[in-house]
Amino acid sequence: MDKEQIYSERWVTEETAAKHFKVKPSTLRRRRSKLGHDTMEVWAKFGGRILYDLWASDKKIERQVAC
């Protein structure tokens, strides 16, 4: 996969993020509910919508795996 195409839209909805991380949207909701911002995914709430930063999330996961 071309990283430029993946990150062309850096902030994405929960459904798109779930597809990217290969999990169900309910899994992302559960992690967010239990762990808040301590999850592996970088997310923010904008106007009542939850958006995920794919690029920052992937970098955060890479750093954790490298340790």
C-alpha positions, -999 to +999 in steps of 0.1 A: +000+000+000+011+035-008+016+055+024+009+088+006-026+074-003-032+061+032-022+094+049-038+117+023-066+123+048-048+122+081-078+127+104-105+101+098-138+089+113-141+059+136-153+036+108-123+044+086-099+041+115-113+007+124-107-005+089-071+008+090-063-009+123-083-040+113-106-039+143-143-033+148-155+003+156-169-010+189-133-021+198-121+015+193-151+028+214-144+004+242-106+013+243-115+050+243-140+045+271-117+025+293-084+041+286-091+076+275-062+091+257-038+063+269-048+042+240-024+033+212-046+053+188-044+091+187-079+106+187-096+139+194-132+150+197-142+178+173-177+192+175-191+160+189-173+137+164-145+114+173-116+116+147-085+095+146-050+106+134-038+077+114-002+090+109+004+098+146-012+065+157+010+045+134+041+063+146+031+057+183+026+020+176+059+018+158+077+033+188+060+009+212+069-021+191+106-010+188+111-008+226 
